[in-house]
C-alpha cells in the first residue's frame, strides 16, 4: 500500500496554481525561479517536489504529453489486481497438483 502524501491535496493545488499565475503574470524571470520561490513560501521541502506537481498538472490539463493522474492510478490498480490474480493462480496450480497426486495413489484397503 502506498504511503499517504506528506502534503494535503489542497496545498498541492494552491502551490501549482500559484506557480501558474506567477508565470502568467511575469513575476519571475523563469519557471525555475517561480517554483523555487513558491516552494519555499509554501513550506515544501524541495523545489523538485513542486516541479513534479506542476508537470503533472500540465499533463492532466492536456498541455503536455504523458499519462494523466487518472491513467496512472488505473495502471497501478491493474498491476495490483494482476499480481493478486497471479498469486491465486499459483495457489490453484499447487492445489491441482496436490489433488492430482492424491488421485494417482493406489487405494488403502
Secondary structure as GFF3:
##gff-version 3
##sequence-region A 1 109
A	DSSP	alpha_helix	9	25	.	.	.	ID=ss1
A	DSSP	alpha_helix	31	42	.	.	.	ID=ss2
A	DSSP	alpha_helix	47	61	.	.	.	ID=ss3
A	DSSP	alpha_helix	69	104	.	.	.	ID=ss4
###
